[in-house]
Amino acid sequence: MAHPLKNTEHIITLTSCTSGGEGVGRLEDGLTVFVRGGLTGETCRISLMKVSKRCAWGRLLEVLTPSPARIVPDCLHYPKCGGCQLRHLTYEEELRLKTERVNDAFQHIGGLSLRIDCIHGARAIVGYRNKIQFPVGGTLETGIRVGFYRQHSHDVIDAPCCLLQPEVCNQAGRIIKNWMEQFGVPPYQEADGSGLIRHIFCRINREQEVLICIVANSERLPYEKALISALRAGVEGLVGVVLNGNTRDTNVILGDFYRTLWGQDFLYDSLSGLSFRLSVPSFFQVNRDQAEVLYGRALEFAGLAEKETVLDLYCGTGTISLVMAKRAGRVLGAEIVPEAIEDAKENARRNGLSNAEFFCADAGAAAEELARRGLRPEVISVDPPRKGLSGQVIDAICRMAPDRVVYVSCDPGTLARDLKILDARGYRAVRAEAVDLFPRTGHVETVVLMSRKDT
């Protein structure tokens, strides 16, 4: 039975705003309401779409009193597309909200008095991504859609000119869509597993070289020569086209099968004065310029001496590891993706860093094994996925008892949770800074220095 307040209209004043772009206010009876697209201080007319016992979600119908921070969105696809959440407010207000989000997490989730010293804003807030994964949807009959998911759904919004991507990557998406339409190549259908093209993947390096991967529900593509010909003619800087086969019923984008259709299956890119070899599945921060800021802060926080040992968990292609290796005596990096580890080893060789070693293992298992062997690094660096550290990793960190832990996080909530646990295990968070790697979205990176309390 529908809640009696559902679909009712209200006038509400918003008292705060989340970094995900939702204004927050209360109805006269005290019920908290979240309004996507609302800003702090605004009076709005809304319609309640969903109502629970504790809160409700409202659709913004009209802004009666706009915030000084409100601007006209610069994207034709906003806010239908879920790729961005903050294109309706100034960048200064965006940075303020992200600072507030991190500090709130420290206080309310971590129970910490820690506050970030500063947030490092980006110089470029459009066209900054060096990796793009376009989902493909629709049908041949109703129209193929290449773009991004609508917020909180798997409904693909057609976005031929996304402002977060370099234009050459948008061009690649348009060419592949045209090829599908011309030759009747069907998009993948999640409902029954039919269809063929699932995602379009694009990497671009500092030299504007482009690597494209087609993720398909098969290990072969029809009309491959026509596709390669169209991409070579229309994508400036193209160096390779790769097919990835993913036939599983999964939300994971990449499958295990790779075949190079043309050119090479990797790119070289530079970061913090180092050169990195990147294959399709390799992890590499999508905002190169801001990643250099982030890793520079991590290196500063580590405070390394020449003979000290660093253990870098979740090392990916070795970016943080090799930045640390320029100052450390020895660096060990662990990562579960085999292709990334091979890239990391090659990256160490390319950069002449013989003091960096890499091994393929789950972060928890790797940390446990190294702790069992009696490894005692002075610094442990972690850059986990959004879910944060497992209990196994935290146990192993405490067993190895490093002097300092440098924690790089993409999720303030799980970061604050882990800092609270580590605080109870003898590590005090002493310094934190935020870096905005994802302008116009609700995401923010944070780097924290933790020090052993008994040192």
Disulfide bonds with the S-S distance in Angstrom:
none
